Amino acid sequence: MSNIQKPSFSLLTQKEVDTLVDFLNNNREAVDSDVMNQNSIDKLITLITNDSDRIILDLFDPFASVDQGLLKASDFYIDKTDVCELCVSIDDATGFIALTAYNTVTQKTLNITPKLINENDTEEWGRSISPALFNRIAKVFNLKYTMETHNTVCNIFAEHMYGSETHKIAEIYLPANTSLIECML
């Protein structure tokens, strides 16, 4: 019978209570009484009690749980000396961007999709991707890209975010200079 009952959240550890109170205090203006009904509180407590370390990691790095050996396991790399390039293009049929990893030694290609990174995600990136996210994907999979590719990603992003590919992109969407240099071919 206990396996069909809803879990009881009436008893929380002190750490869980502190986390919940901190969250509510930090988001006081964004939380109103309509949002924090019992169902919402139960969902929040479930998040805190089930996998709080992962939640914190996901807030700062959505790739924290991605296996960096994923491309190696798929026989994309021969060894660490392979130079592999991250390329971007636009699908003519959908208008969505497509990311492709290209191994310059074996000449193999591999589509990099959100689903490759997270099996519960979609197959497409959409109409644009932020330059910082593009750079993070390159870093996670140890891929390089050209300045031309970086400029293309920036132009596509600016066009869809601001309406003009020449519009200046806010710093929050750009990779740090050191991250950019690490990924340049």
C-alpha positions in Angstrom: 0.0 0.0 0.0 2.8 2.4 0.8 4.1 2.2 -2.8 1.0 3.8 -4.2 0.8 6.6 -1.7 2.3 10.0 -2.3 5.6 10.6 -0.4 5.2 12.6 2.7 7.2 15.8 2.8 6.2 16.7 6.3 9.6 15.8 7.8 12.6 17.5 6.2 16.2 17.5 7.3 17.6 20.8 8.5 19.7 21.0 5.3 16.5 20.6 3.2 14.7 23.3 5.2 17.7 25.7 4.9 17.8 25.1 1.2 14.1 25.7 0.8 14.2 28.9 3.0 17.3 30.2 1.1 15.5 29.6 -2.2 12.4 31.4 -1.1 14.3 34.3 0.4 16.4 34.8 -2.7 13.3 34.7 -4.9 10.9 36.6 -2.7 9.7 39.0 -5.4 9.3 36.3 -8.0 7.2 34.0 -5.8 3.6 34.8 -5.1 0.9 32.8 -3.3 -0.4 31.5 -6.6 2.9 29.9 -7.5 3.6 28.3 -4.1 0.6 26.1 -3.6 1.1 22.7 -2.0 1.7 21.0 -5.3 4.5 23.5 -6.2 6.1 23.1 -2.7 6.0 19.3 -3.1 7.8 19.6 -6.5 10.4 21.9 -5.1 11.0 19.6 -2.1 11.3 16.6 -4.5 13.9 18.4 -6.5 15.9 19.3 -3.3 15.6 15.8 -1.8 16.2 13.7 -4.9 19.2 15.1 -6.7 20.3 18.4 -5.2 23.9 18.1 -6.3 22.9 17.6 -9.9 20.5 20.6 -9.8 23.3 22.9 -8.6 25.7 21.6 -11.3 23.1 22.0 -14.0 22.5 25.6 -13.1 26.2 26.4 -13.8 27.1 23.9 -16.4 24.5 22.0 -18.5 27.3 19.7 -19.7 28.5 18.7 -16.2 27.0 15.2 -16.6 28.1 14.7 -20.3 30.6 11.9 -20.8 33.6 13.6 -22.5 34.6 10.3 -23.9 31.3 10.0 -25.9 33.0 10.8 -29.3 35.8 8.4 -28.5 33.4 5.6 -27.6 31.6 6.1 -30.9 34.9 5.4 -32.8 35.0 9.0 -34.0 38.6 9.5 -32.7 41.5 7.2 -33.5 43.7 8.8 -30.9 44.2 12.1 -29.1 46.3 13.5 -32.0 43.2 13.6 -34.3 42.2 17.2 -35.0 38.5 17.4 -35.1 36.5 20.4 -36.2 33.1 21.7 -35.1 31.2 23.0 -38.0 27.9 24.9 -38.3 25.5 25.0 -41.2 21.8 25.8 -41.8 19.4 23.1 -42.8 17.7 24.3 -46.0 14.4 22.5 -45.2 13.9 23.7 -41.6 16.1 26.8 -41.3 17.6 25.3 -38.1 21.3 25.2 -37.5 23.1 21.9 -37.7 26.3 21.2 -35.8 28.8 18.6 -37.2 32.0 17.3 -35.9 34.5 16.5 -38.6 37.6 14.3 -38.0 40.3 15.7 -40.3 42.3 12.5 -40.1 39.6 9.9 -40.7 37.3 12.3 -42.6 34.4 10.9 -40.5 31.5 13.2 -39.6 29.2 13.1 -36.7 26.1 15.2 -36.1 26.1 16.9 -32.8 22.5 17.2 -31.6 21.0 18.0 -28.2 19.8 14.4 -28.1 23.5 13.3 -28.4 24.2 15.2 -25.2 21.0 14.4 -23.4 18.9 11.4 -24.5 15.7 13.1 -23.4 16.3 16.2 -25.6 15.4 17.0 -29.2 17.2 16.3 -32.4 17.4 19.9 -33.5 19.1 23.0 -32.0 16.7 25.5 -33.5 17.3 28.7 -35.5 20.4 29.8 -33.5 22.8 28.9 -30.8 24.7 31.3 -28.5 28.4 31.6 -29.3 29.1 30.7 -25.6 27.1 27.5 -25.9 28.8 26.6 -29.2 32.2 27.1 -27.6 31.2 25.0 -24.6 30.2 22.2 -26.9 33.5 22.4 -28.6 35.4 22.3 -25.3 33.4 19.4 -23.9 34.1 17.2 -26.9 37.6 18.5 -27.5 36.7 20.0 -30.9 38.3 23.0 -32.6 36.7 25.6 -34.9 37.8 28.4 -37.2 37.3 32.1 -36.7 35.1 32.0 -39.7 32.8 29.4 -38.0 32.8 31.5 -34.8 31.8 34.6 -36.9 29.0 32.6 -38.6 27.6 31.4 -35.2 27.7 35.0 -34.0 26.0 36.4 -37.1 23.2 33.7 -37.0 22.7 34.4 -33.3 22.6 38.2 -33.6 20.2 37.9 -36.5 17.7 35.8 -34.5 18.3 37.5 -31.2 18.4 41.1 -32.2 17.1 41.2 -35.8 20.4 42.1 -37.4 23.6 40.1 -37.8 25.6 43.3 -37.3 24.1 44.0 -33.9 26.6 43.9 -31.0 26.1 40.7 -29.0 25.8 41.1 -25.2 28.9 39.7 -23.4 26.8 37.1 -21.5 26.3 35.3 -24.8 30.0 35.3 -25.8 32.7 32.9 -24.7 35.6 34.3 -22.7 38.6 35.1 -24.7 40.7 32.2 -23.2 37.9 29.8 -24.0 37.7 31.1 -27.5 41.5 30.8 -28.0 41.5 27.2 -26.6 39.0 26.1 -29.3 40.5 27.9 -32.3 42.1 26.0 -35.2 
